[in-house]
Amino acid sequence: MAETAVSFALGEVFQFLKDEIILLRGIHKDFSDIRDELESIQAFLKDADKRAADEENANDGIRTWVKQVREASFRIEDIIDEYQRLIHVLQVKPLGCGALMSKITSLISRHQITTEIQDIKQSLSVIKERSERYKFQVSQETSSRFEERRWHDPRIGSLFIEETEIVGFEDSRMEMVDWLVKGTKDPAVISVVGMGGLGKTTLAKHVFDSEKVKNHFDCRAFITVSQSYNVRGIFIDMIKQFCRETKDPVPKTLEEMNETPLISELRQYLEHKRYLIFFDDIWQEKFCHQVEFAMPKNTKSSRIIITTRMMHVAQCFKKSFLVHVHELKLLPQCEAWELFCKKAFRFELDGQCPAELKGISEEIVTKCGGLPLAIVAIGGLFSTKSKTVFEWRKVSQILNLELQRNVNLASLTEILSLSYDDLPYYLKPCILYFGIYPEDYSIHHNKLTRQWIAEGFVKSDGRRTLEQVADEYLTELIYRSLVQVSTVGFAGNVKCCQVHDILHDMIVSKAKDLSFCHFVEEGDDESATATTRVGISRRLSIDTISNIVLKRNIDTHIRAIHAFGKGGLLEPIMAQLSSKSRVLKVLNLEGTSLKHAPSDLGNLFHLRYLNLRSTKVRVLPKSIGKLQNLETLDIRYTLVHELPSEINKLKKLRHLLAFHRNYKTEYSLLGFTSGVVMKKGIKNLTSLQSLYYVEVDHGGIDLIQEMRMLRQLRKLALRNVRSEYGNAVCALLVELTSLQSLKVTVIHDDEFMDLNNISSLPQLRRLKLKARLDKMPNWISKLDCLVNLRLALCNLKDDPLRWLEKLPNLLQLSIWDKAYDGEILHFQSGGFPKLKELSLARLLRLNSIIIDMGALLSLEDFSIIKLPHLKKVSPGIKGLDNLKVLDFLNMPTEFVQSIDPEKGQDYWIINHVPLVSIRRWVGPELSDFDVRTIHSSSNQS
C-alpha cells in the first residue's frame, strides 16, 4: 500500500505544480524536489510492500520503513490541501479589522507550511538513504490498466449473468428444489452447511431465485444474518420483503414495534400463506430460538433455508421443524477445472484453455484444493493476464512462494491476498473501501463510485467523465471476481454490489495494517485513539456513536468519516469536526440521528461528499457556500425544503440530490414527492450532472432559463411546473444534449404543457411526464435509447401506443392517472418487442384492452389498476407466454368474478400465469388492502 500512497501523492504533486499560479517564494522548487525523491523511491516500492507483508520473513525494519514512506505520502497530500486552503483564504479579502487578523493568520500559516515542507524533504531524504540497506528490487513492470477493448466489449453484459451460474452444484440444486416444492405439508428447514468459500450462498440463492421455486410460494424473504445481527431489524426486514413481494401494504407503525408485536404481526401475516424464508450465514445456535416463534407451523408446505459453516447450527431448528441437512463438499478436480476455465477464459477462446497453458492451469487448479471461492478468485486474476506460458508461469511461481512461506495459513487467504496484491495501484484503495462498510453490506453503485471520486481515487483520462471512469474501475473489480453484484438494475446495469464475507475479513485486516481506516466499534477502549492504535489513520468507520469514543478519534488527518449507528448525539461531534478537520473529504452520515447541521459547516473547505440522507436535518447553513470543493450533496429523505442562495457558489458540485416523500398523506395524482426551492444564481452550478427535485414555481421562467447553462446535466427532475413555462422548458431541454433521465410534474393535475418544440433528446433513457398534453409530442417516438417511460395526466385523445410500440429498447411502460382519455388500447402484433413491465392505472374511460398475437412477446409483469369500465380480462393475455406476474387492484366486481378459479368464465385466460394477485383497497389508510393470491394450476402441489 506504500506504492499506492506514493502514487497518489505523486499525482497530487504533479497536479499541484501544473495548476497552481500563486506560489510562495521557493515552494515550486521544494515541491519539484519532493516529486523527484518520490519518483526515485517509487521504483522499488512494489518489492518493499511485498516483503513487508511477508509474515514469516519480513523484519521490523522493513515494515517500519514502508510505514514511514506511507505516512510521508500522507503528509504530502495534507500539506498540499493546507496550501490550497491558504490560497483560498488569501483570495477572499475580508474588510476592516478582519483583514488585519486574516493577514496575521496567513503569515503564521505560511511559516507553518514552509516548515512542514522542509521537514518532509528532510524525511524523504533519510527514507531514501535507509532504503539502500534493504537492497530492494527495482520493479521493471508497471501496473497498467486492462486493454480498453474489454470495457467496450458488447459481451460484458453477460458478466453479471455468469456470476449467478453454478458449477458442480447441479445435483445439489435439483435436490434442494425437490425438498422445497415437494414432500411434507408441514414447515421444513433445508440447512446448507460447509466451510467458508464453498459456495453455500451461491447455491442456495440460485435455488431461491429459480422460477420453479418463486412460483411455488405465496411470499418469500431473503435475510442476511452474519455474526452481528439485530433480531428486531430482521423481523422488520422480513415483513417489508413479504409485503413487497405480494404487493401488500406495510403496517404503518412497523418501525415503532418491538420484538413481541413484530412476532405477532409475522405470525398473523404468514398463518395462511405458503412462505419461504432464507436465512443466510447463521453463526449462532441461539438465532434459531430467537426467530422460530415468528414462523407459524401451518400446513401449507412452507419452507426455511439456512446457510451456516457449523453443523450444530445447521441442526438447531430440529426441536421445532423437520430439518434436511445438505453438506457441501469440495469440488472434484473435473468440476474445479470447469469453473476455472469459465472464469479465466470467459471472454476469450470460447472458455477453453489452450493446450500450451493446460499443464500450468491444472497445477493452479490443484493448488485451490477444490474451494470454489479460491478458484473464482484465481480465475479472475488470470483472466487479466496475457495468455502466454511466460506470464502464467510467473504468476504461478508467485503463488507457489506465497503458499510455501505461509504453510500454516489457509490457501484461500493466500489466494485472495495474491489477487489483492496483483491489483494495479489505482484499484487497491477502491477494493479496500468495501472494508469500511459492515460485513454483508450491499452498497449502491452510485454511492460507492461517488465516494471513490471524492477521495481522489479516480483520475480523469480527458475523454470521459469521472463517473464513467469509476464505473470502469468497478467493472474491473467485478471482472476479477473480487466484487459480487448483489442487485442488477432493470436495464442490466449494476445497481448494488458487495464482497464475500471472507474477502471482507481480509480487506478489514489490510485496512487496519495499512492505516487505511480505523474502526470505532462497541466496546472500544475509550482511552485509545485512531492515531495511538494505528498511526496516521485516514478514515473512520463508526459502528457505535459514543461521544467520548468519537471525540478521541477525530483528528486533523481524517479524510473520510462513515457512520452506521443510529444512537447518540452527533451534533457535538459535528461541531468538533467543523473546527478541527482540515482535510475531511467524505462525510457519510446517512440514516443517523443527526437533527442539525452546524452553522460553521463551511469550515470543511476540502469536503467533496456530504451525505445527510434520511436524517432529521431541516435547514442547511449559509456557510455551505464556502464548501468550494463539494461534488455531491445528498439530502434525500431529509426535511430540507429550501436551499440557501449560497449553494449557488458551489461551482464543482456534480450531484444535488434532494427530495422528500410522505406516503402518509392522501393519495394525489401529482404523487407523494416534494422537492426543494432554489434561488437565483443556479446558472453558476455548471458542473452539475444530477439535479432533482427542483420546485420551479419559486423562480419560474427565470430559474428555468438559468438552467440552460447547466449543460453537463444527465439527470433532471422538475416539479410544480406551470403552463406558461412550456417554451422555457423546451428551450432548456434542447440545450441539455447529455440528458439521460427527465421527470417533469406540473403544479396542478389539469395544467397544460406544450412540449412540442423539441427536436430530439438522443441519450434519454428514462422519461416521466405528469402534465396535460392532449397530443403525444412527436419527439417521444424517436427516443431510441428509452428504457423506462411513465405518462400521467396527459389526457391524450388518441391511442398512445401508436407512438410508443416501435421504441426499440423500451423495458418499462406505465400509463397512469388520466394519461389516456380513450376507450380502447390496442397492442398490435410486433409492438413493444422488449417490454418487460406494463402498468395501466386509473384510466377512467378505458373499457377494452386488445392484445394481438405477437404483441408484448417479452412481457413479464402486467399491472391493471382501477379501470372502472373494464369488465372483462383481455383474451390476448393467454398468448403472453413469458408473463410471470399479473396484478389487479381495485377492479370492478364483475371483472374479479370473471377470473375466479372456480366460477369465472374467463379464468382460462390467466391460468397459465404463475402468480396472479387481486387486491382491493379497504381503507381508511392509503395502504390498507385486502389481498387474494392465485397461483397457476401448474404450480399447485
Helices and strands as residue ranges (DSSP letters): H 2-19, H 27-42, H 45-53, H 60-91, H 97-131, G 132-134, G 148-152, G 154-157, H 158-162, H 170-181, E 188-193, H 200-208, H 211-216, E 219-224, H 231-246, G 254-256, H 259-270, E 275-282, H 286-291, G 292-294, E 303-308, H 311-314, E 322-327, H 333-344, G 349-351, H 355-367, H 372-382, H 389-405, H 411-421, H 428-432, G 433-435, E 443-444, H 445-455, H 466-479, E 484-488, E 494-498, H 501-513, E 518-520, H 530-534, E 539-542, H 547-553, E 560-563, H 571-580, E 586-588, G 601-603, E 609-611, G 622-626, E 632-634, G 645-649, E 655-657, E 660-661, E 673-674, G 682-684, E 690-695, H 700-707, E 715-721, G 723-725, H 726-735, E 741-746, E 766-770, G 778-782, E 788-792, H 801-804, E 812-816, E 824-827, E 837-841, E 848-851, E 861-865, G 875-879, E 885-889, H 893-898, H 907-910, E 915-921, E 929-935, G 937-939
